[in-house]
Amino acid sequence: MNKPIDITHVVLTTDRLILRPWRESDLNDFYEYASVDGVGQMAGWKPHCDIGESRSILSHFIQGKHVFALEHRGKVIGSLGIEEYIEENYPELDALQGREIGYVLSKAFWGQGIMPEAVRAVIEWLFSAEKLDFIIVGHFDHNLRSRRVIEKCGFRYIRTTKFETRYDTVENSIEYILYHPERNDE
């Protein structure tokens, strides 16, 4: 089952990043990377067409209290959300508590190991502070960069499903799970 998550007072740090709740002052940084062609499509959404669209989505991030801003050298370069997974798709997990993660990174920072660094920090926090039993993550079959992040972070393949994007396409979603290290489900 989905465990409630609230990151309002959570700040995680890594060697290169600060993962923190979003602020309204992050709007320009958000629009800068979210408006670039090829970024959003990897996560199922079109590039932001104007700053008003970014403002609306930023407001949802702030109100939802479950999406980290990834700050690098004082600039927000991506996001990492702790989303609700679709429980009906995973009846075998009904007795356990978990969530799904999703992430987006500015194209200017692809290939530098930044996203695995962020994902590892969130995994550690979710397992140690939030006591989750598992974390789910997925990627579209053509998103090889995301697949590498998932592999580097130790997730294990569980299934392929269909995912309807926000731009009216249906993609294969390759899905993975990571159990809490003290569980013996692997």
C-alpha positions in Angstrom: 0.0 0.0 0.0 1.0 3.6 -0.5 2.5 5.2 2.6 1.8 8.9 3.1 4.9 11.0 2.4 5.5 14.7 3.3 8.8 16.2 2.5 7.9 19.7 3.9 10.8 19.7 6.4 13.2 17.3 4.7 16.5 18.4 3.2 19.0 15.7 1.9 22.5 16.5 0.9 25.0 14.6 -1.3 28.4 15.5 -2.5 27.0 17.7 -5.3 23.3 18.2 -4.5 20.8 19.6 -2.1 17.4 17.8 -2.3 14.8 20.0 -0.8 11.2 21.1 -1.1 10.4 23.4 -4.0 10.0 27.1 -3.5 8.2 29.7 -5.7 11.6 31.3 -6.3 12.6 28.2 -8.2 10.3 29.1 -11.1 12.8 30.3 -13.6 15.2 27.4 -13.0 12.3 25.0 -13.4 11.1 26.6 -16.7 14.6 26.7 -18.0 15.0 22.9 -18.0 11.3 21.9 -18.3 11.0 23.8 -21.6 13.8 22.0 -23.3 12.8 19.5 -26.0 13.7 15.9 -25.1 13.5 16.3 -21.3 9.9 15.9 -20.5 9.2 13.4 -23.1 11.4 10.9 -21.2 8.9 11.2 -18.3 5.7 11.3 -20.3 5.1 15.0 -20.7 5.7 17.7 -23.3 8.1 20.5 -22.9 6.6 23.5 -21.0 5.3 26.0 -23.6 5.4 29.0 -21.3 6.4 30.1 -17.8 2.7 30.0 -16.8 2.6 26.3 -17.3 5.7 25.9 -15.2 4.2 28.1 -12.5 1.1 25.9 -12.4 3.1 22.7 -12.1 5.4 24.2 -9.5 2.4 25.1 -7.4 1.3 21.4 -7.5 4.8 20.4 -6.4 4.7 22.7 -3.5 1.2 21.8 -2.4 1.7 18.1 -3.0 4.7 18.0 -0.6 6.2 14.9 -2.2 8.6 16.2 -4.9 12.2 17.2 -4.2 13.9 20.0 -6.1 17.5 19.0 -7.0 19.7 22.0 -6.4 23.3 22.1 -7.7 25.5 25.1 -7.0 22.5 27.3 -6.1 20.5 26.3 -9.2 17.6 23.9 -9.5 18.4 21.4 -12.2 15.8 18.7 -11.8 13.2 17.0 -9.6 12.6 13.7 -7.9 9.1 12.8 -7.0 7.9 10.2 -4.5 4.7 9.3 -6.2 1.8 6.9 -5.4 2.1 3.7 -7.3 -1.0 2.1 -8.8 -1.9 -0.4 -6.1 -4.3 -2.4 -8.3 -1.2 -3.3 -10.5 0.6 -4.8 -7.5 -1.7 -6.9 -5.4 1.2 -8.9 -4.2 2.4 -5.8 -2.3 -0.8 -5.1 -0.4 0.6 -6.1 3.0 3.7 -3.8 2.5 4.2 -0.1 2.5 5.9 1.6 -0.5 6.0 4.3 -3.1 7.1 4.9 -6.6 9.8 7.4 -7.6 10.2 9.4 -10.7 12.8 11.9 -11.8 13.8 14.5 -14.4 17.1 16.1 -14.9 18.2 19.1 -17.0 19.7 18.0 -20.3 22.8 20.0 -19.5 23.6 17.6 -16.6 22.9 14.2 -18.3 25.7 11.7 -18.1 27.4 13.1 -15.1 26.2 10.6 -12.4 24.0 13.3 -10.8 20.7 11.4 -10.9 22.0 8.2 -9.4 23.5 10.3 -6.6 20.0 11.9 -6.0 18.2 8.6 -6.2 20.5 6.9 -3.8 20.0 9.7 -1.2 16.2 9.4 -1.5 16.3 5.6 -1.3 18.4 5.8 1.9 15.9 8.4 3.4 12.8 6.4 2.4 14.2 3.2 3.9 15.7 4.6 7.1 13.4 7.6 8.0 10.1 6.6 6.3 10.6 2.8 6.9 9.3 1.8 3.5 9.3 -1.9 2.6 9.8 -1.2 -1.1 10.3 1.4 -3.8 9.1 1.1 -7.4 10.5 2.9 -10.4 10.0 2.6 -14.2 11.2 4.0 -17.5 10.0 3.9 -21.1 11.7 1.3 -23.2 13.5 3.9 -25.3 14.9 5.8 -22.2 18.2 4.1 -21.8 19.6 6.8 -19.6 16.9 6.3 -17.0 17.5 2.5 -17.3 21.2 3.0 -16.3 20.2 5.1 -13.3 17.8 2.3 -12.2 20.5 -0.4 -12.7 23.2 1.6 -10.8 20.8 2.0 -7.9 20.2 -1.7 -7.5 16.5 -2.1 -8.6 15.3 -5.4 -10.0 13.0 -5.8 -13.0 9.4 -6.9 -12.2 7.3 -6.3 -15.3 6.5 -4.3 -18.4 3.2 -2.4 -18.5 1.5 0.1 -20.8 1.6 3.8 -19.8 -0.5 6.6 -21.4 1.5 9.8 -21.6 0.2 13.3 -21.2 0.7 13.8 -24.9 -1.6 11.0 -25.9 0.9 8.2 -26.7 1.1 4.8 -25.1 4.5 3.7 -24.1 6.0 0.5 -22.7 6.9 1.2 -19.1 9.7 -1.1 -17.8 9.1 -1.4 -14.1 11.5 -2.3 -11.3 11.4 -2.8 -7.5 13.9 -2.4 -4.7 13.0 -3.9 -1.3 14.3 -2.6 2.0 17.7 -4.3 2.6 16.4 -6.0 5.7 13.6 -7.8 3.8 14.2 -11.2 2.2 11.9 -10.8 -0.8 14.6 -10.5 -3.3 
